[in-house]
Structure formats: C-alpha cells, structure tokens
Amino acid sequence: MALLAGAQRPAVGQGPEPSEVAAADTGVVVSLPPIEVSAARPVDPPSLRRAIGFARAYDVTGSHGRLRTVADVLTTATGVHVREFGGVGGFSTVSIRGSSSSQVAVYLDGVPLNSAQFGVVNFCDLPIEAIERIEVYRGAAPLGFDSPGGGVVHLVTGSAPGRWLRASAGQGSFGTGRADLGAGWHKGETALMAVGQVLRGRGDFTYVDDNATPFNAGDDTLRARINNDLTLTGLTAQAQHCFGPLGLSLTHDHLSKDQGTPGNGANPAEAARFRTQRDLGNLRLWWNRRRSLSAGAPGESPSLRVYVVGQRDRFSDRGAELGGVPQDNDNQTLRWGSQLFVPVTPVWGHAFELMADGRREQYAPRLNLPTPRELPLSSRDQATWGVADRWTTRGGRVSLAGSVTRQQTVDEFPGGSPYPGALPVPATQKEVWLTRWNGGGRVRLLPGIDLKGSVSRLERMPTFEELFGNVGGVRGNPRARPEQIDTRDLGLVALWTRHEAGRAWLPAWLDAQLSAYRSDAADLLVFMPAGNFQTVKNISAARLWGAEWSGRFAWAGGLSAELSWTRQWTRDEGEVAYWHGRELPGRPRDEASVLLNFARRGGQVGLAQHLVSANHLDPANLSPVPARALLDVHGALRTGPIEWLAEGKNLTDQHVEDFDGYPLPGRSFFFGARVTIDRKEIQP
C-alpha cells in the first residue's frame, strides 16, 4: 500500500476569472473554491533530518479506514523486519537492523510503551486510526528516547486544522470487520480530537498443516485455523490549548482486546484465551514565545511530561494445551513517570539540550489455579540524566552532534516463590548504572545532498522475566547483566525539488537515503533448556552488518512511488557450539518493497510488492522458510463525501510462516466505505 497517499500538496492553480478580478478591485470579498490536491509531499519533519544517524517518517493517514495495523505500515519501512504470529490483529514484533524485538523502544507521543516484565511491544495493539505518522530511528536516537540497541519507533498522533468528522466501516475475508468514528475541532490555540475503533475477526484462514514433520510432505494437509478470533476496541482522545506562552496537551488512550491463542499449526489449542486492557494518560506542558500549538513540537521548546500507563493481561489455558501445565493468570503492570526537557539558546553555534527522566514500574502477577493466589511483586525504578550538543557552522554546511545519558536502575524482588513449584527466592535488590552515548556528523556535499555518519554505545536492561522468572517455566537469573551493543553507520541523504516548469517526466521531488551499518552485540541474554524449565544466561554475542537504500518520488500528476531495500549479514558469535557461526533466526538477508500509488481528486489506486529472502526460524538454522513475494493492491473511489474502499492482500495466496509452526493468512479481501466531513480553518 502506498504510504504517501494521504500526504499531499496543492497542484498549481488556474488563473482567476475576470469576475473575480473585478470583485477584488471593488473591495468585495470572494470565497475561492478549494484547490485540488494531487501530488504527495515529503513526510520527514526537519527534526529527523537533523537527527544523529538515519531516520524516516511514515505517513499513516493513507491507511485510515482500511484494514491495516501499525505492523502493516512498518512492514515496508527501511531496515525494519516485522514478524507475525498470523491472523488479523495477531501478535506482531519488530526488528530494526537485525536487532531482537526487545532491543526496539516504542513510544506513543513520547510515552514509553515497553514494559519491564517482557520488554516487547505488540504492534497490532497500537491505535492506528489516531496516528498521523510513525518515526523510525535506526540505531542512535535523539535525547529523550531510550535506544536499547536496535532503534526507536515513535508513534505521533495529530489533528487536522478546522473541524472534521470521519467514519468508516468495512468487511473482509475470514469474518473480518472493522469500524471507526473520529471527530476533531481545531481553532486558534485550541484543538480537540477523539477517535474510536473496533476490529473483529474469526481468523479461520486455510493453512498447510505439516503434521510436525517439515521434511515429509506426504502427510501435509490443508486445515482451517481454529481459536484465532479477535475482538479489539480502542479509544484515543486529546485536548490541547495555549494559555499565552504556556501550552498544555492531555491525551488518553484505551485498549481492550479479547483473542484466542491458537498455538502452532500442527498442535492447535482449542480453548486458550488472552485478554488485554491498557490505559495511558499523558500530560505535557511546554513554554514557547510564539504562543502557538504548531510551535509546541517535542524538542523545540522547554517541556514537562507526566504520564501513567496501566495494563492488565489475563491468560487462560485450563486444558494445558500450550505449556503442558494448566494456567489461569491475571497480571497487572503499572508504570508512571515524568520527563523534563530543556533546549538551551544557541551560543557560538552550539545548541544544547538537557533532559531529566524518572519512572517507576510495578508488576503484580496473580494465579487463579488451583486457588486464587497473589505472587511476589516486582518493581523497577529508573532515573536518567542526559545532555546533547549540536554545533553547526555558519551557513549550515557542517554539523557535529553528540549526546550522553547516565541511567540508574534499581530492581526489587521481595522474596518468595516466583511461581508454583519453584523454590523460594531470597529478597533481591539490584542496582545497575548504564551509560549510553552517541555522536555523529553531517556535511553538505552539494545542494540537497549530505554525507552523514554516527557511532553509538547502547545497552538494554534485562526484563523482570529474565531476572526473576515467570509462571510459564522460566527460572530467572538475578545476576543477568545488561546487553551491550556498539553501532556505527555512514551514508548519504538527498532531498531534491524541481522548480522549473516543463519536463513533466521528472518527479516534482525526490527524497532518498543510502547507508551502511555495523553492530556488534555482547552479553546477549539467551533462554536455555534445563529439564522442565528454561534458564537465562549472558552467553551470546552477534555481529550484524548491512546496507540500506530507500527512495521516495512524486510527480505533479498524482503518481508517487516509494522503494526500499535492505541487505544484511548476521552471525552468531556466542558460546553455544551448535549456534556459533550460524545466521541469527528471523533475519532475512534481503528485504525489499515497491509501493506505487496514483491519486486524483476522484480516487486512487495503489500496488505494493513486498519481497523477503529465505531465512531460518531457529538459532541452529534447521528450520528454513523459503523466499516470498507478497503482492497487495488497493483502490478508492470518491463520490461526494463518501470514499468507497477495496483492497486485496497476498493475491498470489502464498502459505508462509514468520514463527516456526505459526502460519500467516493466504489471499484475503476487504471492502468498505469512509465518510469525511472537513471544514478547514483559514488562518489570516
């Protein structure tokens, strides 16, 4: 799907009519008709171009009203690999430049979403209908973001100016249905926005069951996926206002989800269920002399953020279909924190930034089998201080930047049995200090072409599961050390705009990046089998290097294209003999995408081709999956305020897997309609 479809710029308008000129001469005010929008525009904000290292923004507005999730948008992102368990709304994780999913930090409007318990974020749980763009930082990230090794994914909500009302609904294959309703009001220095969404699906697609014998095709059969249904509801609301130079923003995001947990294809679970409820509150205050909401973007003004995130996860497997042991868990996580950010007025070409961040997280597990029982409470306190400096020569041809953060983490476990059957664990308090730093530079080679490079030292704290274990059979290791990752990259970025008339075959603009990177990871944590349990050890290391290329192009007639390609090599350098020298699992050597979109006032049509090379699903490289090339198409036809939508995914009906034994859907279709009522506010 073309990600640039929703971001457009006005085409060159026609000259005024004679009557309009006469009216202007007599002082009469004439209301001009809307200008037709027909060409895409770049979506990367200036902050991403200035960032250390390489970053991209991906427009999400073109995905509103369609059967898409945040994971679907990131599937075609440069340097990003998405792994899915299968089915609409199914569990999805992200890897950046070959990292593990726990080495990717995820933020919603500056609020961290990674939990201390597992450290992994499900990208299908994120509110796509309320998001304007997704920023992806590969490797190093700006001050104010954690970067635990792979990079950062930052989801940014937004509200269009004026008054708008949007509603959409649709139905698709495998019992999939979705609907959303949103409204916004933006006038002067006040903006309000609320978006609600519902997603349902049976997930009963057909897949190839290999009967747990992947090398014997003789016993393969076609089966329908069972216990793969989903019901998801979400609501995101935001209010913003400027009280003179003081700006205030208040955001609340709610998620409620109930889904089956089907297990793998050869051994399906018929009754296991998983339920999640998450609520996020985010209050941000900022100071700016321009007294404008548009001047309150993070990183531009002094700001204070206070947030709270509560999540409840309930997992039921009373028939012991998945883990071999009956389970019924009710676990709750509560996280709250604040962040102070202060940019300093530039002095002698230096622009300084100061940051202080504090947060606390509590994880409270509870068992309902055989009798209700509270388990020991785990907690984590973090305090982070950081400073960044950017020095730019007069004229802006050369820029050097760097930042350093110092983080104190205190983990506490009160003692006792962390799960049934485990020996009591003594009370534990562990204090760890981390230092993260990065540095980089940019040199303008030619107008619109820059050379960029960066180097970073990044670290990831162990999760509660890795430190203290869980009810699923993991014995924790309180002595586990943080993972350490050294990264470096070098490349070119280009932005070119055609100013002269004529030569319509040339794009109106192009935006391209070419980079090479290398990462060396040490003290990686590995789950090792130990009888009926798993233990956690710092025994792994890895080396990753690769090249990335991406290009965006747009023509004035409404045609736009986005191309990306990533080539990477990975090598396990750890101590496990039967893994050493192997490729890391789930990291394909080649991944590429081609997105084409043609949009006019009456509608649009788009095509997306996503290619993934053959790769392995296990660290010993014994479970290969073949290369795949998935083809998607979409179209829209506008009649007045109604837009009729149609899309098809995996049109060639390929049967593939991202996790060993967890099939992905084959060919599917979706049809829907979207109604938009928009009244723009014209600024004087």
N, C-alpha and C positions, 0 to 999 in steps of 0.2 A: 504494500500500500504506500502511496506517495505521502511522505510526512510533511511535504511542503504545501499540500493542497490548501490548508487553512490559513497560511500566512501569505498575504497578497498585498500588492501595491497598486495605486491607481494607474490606469493607462493614460496616455496623453489625450486630453480632451479636445473637442472640436471648438472652433471659434464661436463667439457669441452671436446670437441673432441680432438683426438690426433693431428689432423692437426692444431688446434688452439694452442696447447701447443708448437708445433714445430715453428709455426709462432711467438709466443711470445719469444722463445729462440733466433730467428734470428733478433728480433727487429722490425718485421713487425707489423703494427697496424691493428687489425682485428675488424670490426664492428659486435658486437654481436646482435642477434635478440632480439626483445622485450621480456621481461619476462611476462608470463601470470599472470593476476590479477584474483584472485578467492576468496579471503576472505575479509570480511568487517573489518574495523578498527574503534576504538573509535573516536568520533567526538567532544567530550568536550575538549576545549582548557584548558591549565593549569590555566588561569585566572578564569574560572568558578569553578574549584576545590578549589581555594583559596578564593573564594568569601564568604562573610558573608551569612549565610543561605544556601538555597538549590537552585541550578540552573541546567539547562540542555541545551544542544545544539542539534539541529535537522538538519540533513543534508538535503539540498534541491536539490542537484544535481541529485538525482534519480528521481525527479519529473519533470525535464526539458523535454520538448517535449510532455508531457502528459496533459490531461485535468484536471489540478489541479490548485488551488489557494493557497495563504498563509493560508487562513482559513482551507482548506482541510488538510494541513500539521499539523496545530495546533489542529485539532480535536482529534488526538491521543496523544497529549502532556500531561504529568503527571500534575495533578492539574488544568488543563485548560478545560473550557467548552465553546464551540462555539455555538452561537445562530444565525440562518439564517432566512431571510425573504423568501427564496426559489427561485430556478432558478439559472442557471449558471451566475456567476458574481453578484448575488444579494447581498443586504446589509447584512453584517455579523459582529458581535461584539464578543468580547472575555471577559470571566470572569476568574479570577485566584483565587483559594481558596475561591470561593463563593462571590468575590467582585462584585461591579457593573462595567459595562464596562467603565465608566468614571474614575474609580479608577485604570485603567491599562494604563501606559505610554508606548508609541510606538515610536521607533527611527529607522531611516534609516541611517546607517553609522554614528551614533552619533548625527543626526539632529532630534529634536523633531517634531513629526507629529500631536500631539493632538492640536486642535485649542481652543482658549479661548472662542469661541462662543458656541460650543456644547460639547467639551471635549471628543468626541467619534470618533474613527477611524474606517473606513470601511476596513476590512482586505482583501476584494476582490479587492481593488484599489491598492494594493501593487505589485511591479514589480518582480514576482517570477522568471522569466527567467534570471534575472541578479543577483539573490541572491545565495550565497554559503551555508549559514547556518542561522538558527534562534536561538538566545539565549533567554531563558525564565528564568527570575529571579522571584521566588515566594516569595513575602513578601519584605524583605530587598533587596537593590540593591547597587552596587558599587558607590563610589563617582563620580559625573559627570552625573548621571541619576536622574531624578525626580522619586520618588516612591510614588504615591498619595494614596496608601492604599492596592492595590491588588498585584502589582508587575510591572515588566517591560518586554516588548517584544522588542528585538533589532535585526533588520534585517541587515545582513552583506553581502555586495557584495564581489566578488572575481574574479580573473582572473588566469587561469591556466598558468604555465610557458610555454615558447615556443610560437609557432604560431598555432592558431586554427581557424577553421571556422565551424559553426554549423547552420543547417537549419532544420526545421521540419514543418509539416502540417498535419492536420487530420480533420475528420468529424465525428459527432456523432449524437445521438438522439436529437429530438426537435429542429432540424435545427442548431445545434451547430457546429461551425467551428473555428479552431484556426490555427495560423501560427506564426513562429518566425524566425528571422535571426540574428545571432550574430557572431562576429569576435573578436579575441584578438591577441596581439603581446607583448611578454614579453622577453626581452633580457637584460642581465646585470642589470643596475639600471633604466631601462625604461620599463613601462608597459602601454599598451593602450587596451581599451575594449569598445565595443559598442554592445548593444542588443536591438532589436526592436521586438514588439509582437502585434498581432491583435487577438481579441476574439469577436466572434459574436454568437448570438443565438436567436431563436424565443421564447423559454421558454414556449411553449404551451403544457406542460405536462398535463395528466389527474389527477384530484384530486376529493375527495369526498366533495361535497357541502352539508353542513348540514342545509342550509336554515336558519342559525342563530338560530336554535333550537337544541343545542347539546344533549339534553336529550330526543329527539324524533327522533328515527332513521327511522320512517316511511316516512318522507318527504326528506330523503337523496337522492341525485342524483350524477351521475358522470358527470363532466364538464371538458372542456379544459381551461386551464389558458389563459387569454387574456391580451394584453397590457403588456407583460412580456419580450419583446425583449431587446436586449443589443448589442451595438457596442462599443468596447473598444480598443484603441490603446495606446501603450506606447513605450517610448524610454529611455534607460539608457546608458550614456556614461561616461567613466572615463579615466583620464590620470594621471600617476604617474612617478616621476623622482627624483633621488637623485643628488643634486648638492654638492658633497663632503659629509659632515656630515649633510647637510640640505635637508630634504625630503619634497616633495610637492605633494599633491594629489588634483585633481579638478574633481568633479562629478556633472553631470546634469541629473535630472530625470524628464520626462514629462509624463503626463497622460491626455487623452482626452476620455470622456465617454458620451454616449447618451443612455438612457434607459427609458422604460415605467415604470410607477408607478401603479401597478395593483390593489392596495387596497387589502382588505381581500377576502377570497373565496366566502363568501355569498353576499357581496356587491362590486363587481369588478368595478374598474374605467377603462373606455374605452379609455380615451384620455389624462390623466395626464402624464406629461413628466418631467424628471430630467436630467440635463446636468451638467457635472463637467469638469473643466480644471485645472490642477495643474502643477506647475513648481517648481523644487527645485534645488538650486545651493549650493554646499558645497566645500569650500576651506579649506584645512588643511595643516599646516606646522608643521614639527616636527624635533627634533635635536637628532641625535644618532651618537656615535663614530664608530659604526660598518659600517656605510655608506652602508646600505643595506635596500632594501624595506621590507624584511622579518623582520627587527628589528623595523619597524615603527608601530607596532600594538598599538592601543589606550591603554593607561595605562602603557606602557613600557618606554616611552620617554617624555621629555617636549614637549608640543604641543600647538598650537593655531589654533582654528577653527573659521571660519567666514561663515555664511550661510544666505540664504534668501529663503523663501517659499511663493509663491503666489498662491491663489486658487480662482476660480470663480465658484459659484453654481447658476444655473438657474432652477427654478421650475415653472411649468405652470400647473394650474388646473382651466382653464377658465370656465369649466362647473360646478364647485363647487361639484365635485364627491367625494372628500375626506374630506374636512374640513367644508362643508356646506356654505363656502364663496368663491366666485371666487378669484383666486390668480394668479399672474404672477410676480415672484420675480427675481431679479438679484443681488446677494450678492457677495461681494468680500472681501477676507481676505488677508492681507499682514503681514508677520512675518519675522523679521530679528534679528540676534543676533550673539554673539561670546562667546567662552569659552576658558579659559586659564587653562592648566593642567600642574602641575609641580611635578614629583616624586623627593623625596629627597634621596640622597645617604644614605644607611642604617648606623645607628650609634648604637652600643651596641645592635644589634639585632632588632632595631626599623626601620621600613620602613615607612616614612611619605609621604603623598600626599597632595598637596594644589590645590584648584580649585576656580576659579572666573568665573561667568557666568552672562551675561546680555542679555536681549532680549526685543523686543517691538513688539506688535501686534495691528493691526487696523482692525476693522470690519466695512465695509461700505455697509449697505443694501439699496436696491433701489426697488421701486414698478413701475410696468408698467400698472397697472389698478387702477382706471379708466383712469388716465393720468400718464405719467412718473413723478416720484417724488423721490427725494433723502431724505432718513431718517437720523436721527442723527447718527453721527459717534461715535463708542465706541472704546476705546483704553486701553491697558494694558502694563505697564512697570514692568519688574521684574529684580531684582539684587540678586544674590545668591553668598554666600561665603561658603567654606567648607574645612574641614581638616579631614584626615583619618590617622590612625596609625595601623601598624601591627607589633606585637612583636613575634618573633619566637625563641625558644630555640635552642641551638647548637645541630645539628643533626636533627632538624625539627620535633621532636616528639610532641611538644605542640606549638600551635599558638593562640594568642589572637588578636582580631582586633576590631576596632570601628571607627565610623565617626560621624560628626555632621555638619549640614548645617544650615545657617541662611538666610532666604529669605525675601526680601521686595517686596511687590506687590502694585502698585498704579493703580487703575481703574478710568477711567474718562468717564462721560457721559455728553455731552454739554447741555442737557436740550431740552425740546420739547416733541412732541407726538412720542413715540417709534413705533407706528403702527396706522393705520387708525381707528378712532373712540375712541382712548384712550385719556384720559385727559392728558394735558401737564404735564411732569415730570420736576421738577426743576433740574438745573445743579448739578451733583453729582461727587465728588471726594472722593474715599475711599482708605485709606492706611491700609494694613494688614501686620503684621510680622509673619512669621511662623518659627518654629524650628523643624527640623527633625533630629532624631538621631537613630543609631543602634549600637549594639555590639554583639559579638559572639566569639566563640572559637572552636578549633579543637584539638583533642587528638588522637594520633595514638595508637590504642589498639593492633593491630597485623600488620605485614607487609601487606599492601594493604587494611586494614580496619581502618577507622577513625570514631570517635564519634564527631558529630557537633551539635551546638546549637546556637540560636540567639534570640535577643529581640529587638523590634523596636517601635518607636513612629513616625507615619506617618500622613500626613494631605493633604487634597485636597481643592484647592481654588474653590469657586463657579464659574460657567461659566457666560458669558455675558447674556445668555438666562435666567439663574436663578436670575441674579441681575437686569436686565433691561427689560426682556420680549422679545417677538418676534411677528411677524405678524401672527403667527398661533394661537393666542388666549391665550398666556401665559403672565400673569401680573408678572413682576419681583419683587424681594424683595431686594432693595439695602442694607438692614440690615442683609442679609443672612450671616451666619458665616461659616468658613471652616469646613469641615467634619474632624473628628479625629478618627484614627484607631491605636489601640495597638495590636501588633502581637508578637508571640513567637513560636518557633519550636525547635524540638530536634529529632535527628535520626542518622542513620549510613550510610556511603558511602563506597563502596568497589570497588576495581579495581584489577583483578587477571589475570595474563597471564601464560599460560602453556609453560614451557621452555623445558621440557624433551620430547624426541621422544616417539612414541608409544601411546597407549590409545587414538586412534582416536575418540572414542565416547565422550571424554571430549572436551569442547569448547576450541578453541585457546585462547580466552579471554572472560571475563565477566565483566560487569560494572553495579552495582546495587545501588539503594538508597532506604532507608526506613525511613520515617519521620512522626511525629505527629505535629499538629499545632493548635493554637487557636488564634482567632482575636476577639476583642471587639471594635465595632464601635459606635460612639456617634455623635450627631448633624447631622445625615444624612438628606439630603435635599429631600423633598417629594413634588410632584405636586398634589395639592388638588383641586377638582372641586369647582368653585364659580360662579354659574349661567352659562353664556355662555363662561366663561373664566376659567383658572386654575391659582391658586396662588402657591407660593413656600414658604415652611416653614421648619425650622430646628426642626422637631418633631419626628424623627425616630431614633432608635438605633437597633443594631443587635449583636448577638453573633454567632460566627461560629467556629466550631472545626472539626477536621478530621484527617485521616491517609492516607498516600500516599506510594505507592510502585511502583518501576519501575526496570526493568532488561533488559539488552542487552547482547546477546550472539552471538558468531560467531565461526564457525567451519572451519578448513582449506580447506575442500572440497567445500566451496561455500555456505553453508547453514548459514543463520543468522535469528535471532528472536529478537523481541522487545515486551515486555509485560509491561503493566501499569494498575494500579488500584487505584482509589480514592474513599474513603468513607468519607462522610461529613454529619454533622448535622448543621442545621441553625435554628435560632429562632428570630423572630421579637420582639424586646424589646421596641418598640416605644409607643407613646401616643395615637395612633389611636386604639380605642377599638376593632373594628372588624378586625384588623390586628394583635393585640397583641397576642403573643404566637404561631402564625402561622409560617409555614416554608416560607422562602424567595422564591419568584417566580423564576422559571427558574434555580433552583439549585438542580439537582437530587442528591439523597443520594449516589448512586453508579454509577460510570462510569469506564469502563474498555475497554481495547483494546488488541488484539493479532495480531501481524504482523509477517508473515513468508515470507522469500524470499530465493530462490535458484538460484544462479547466476554462470554461467560458461562462458567460452570465447565466445561461440556461442549464448548466450542469457540468459534469466532469466524468472522465473515465480514467482508470489507473491500472497499472500492472506492476507486480513485484515478483522477482525471481530471487530466491534465497538458496545459496549453494553451501554445503558443508561437506568437507572431505571425510574419508574413512577415518575412524578413530577407535579407541578402546574404552570400555566401560569399567575396567578394573585395573588396579595398580600393577598386576602381573602381566597385563596385556594378553590375557587369554580369552577375553570376550569382545571380539571386534564387531563393529557395526559398519555396514557399507556406506559409501558416499550417497548423498541425497541432493536433489534439486527440487525444491518445493515452489510451485507456481500458484500465486494468488492474483485475483482480479477484483476490481470493484468499480461501481458506476453510480451516478446520481443524476436525477432529472428534476429540475426545479419548475414548479408550476405555482406562481404566486408565492405565498409564504410557506408552501409545502415542498419538501425535498424528498423524493422517492429514492430509496437506497437499495442496492443489491450488491452482494459480494460472494465470491467463491474462494475457498481455501483448499490447498493441496489438490488442485484439479487433476493431477496425474494419479491420485489415490495411492500414494506410497505408504507402506507399512513400516514405520521406523520406531526406534526407541532412543531416549536420552539417558535413562537409568536402566540398568540390567533387569529385564523382565517387565518393565512398565511401558506398555505400548502408547503411542500417540495416535490421535484420530486420523482417519483417512479423509477422503473427499467430503466436504461439507459446504452448505449454502446458507445464506442469511438474507432475508428481505425485511425491509422496514420503512418507516416514514419519519420525517423530522419536520417540526413546525417551529419557525423562528420569527419572532416579532421584535424588531430592533429599531430603537429611536436614538440616534446618535446625538450627543451633546456637542454643539458647535462652540468652540472656545473663541472669545473675542480676540 
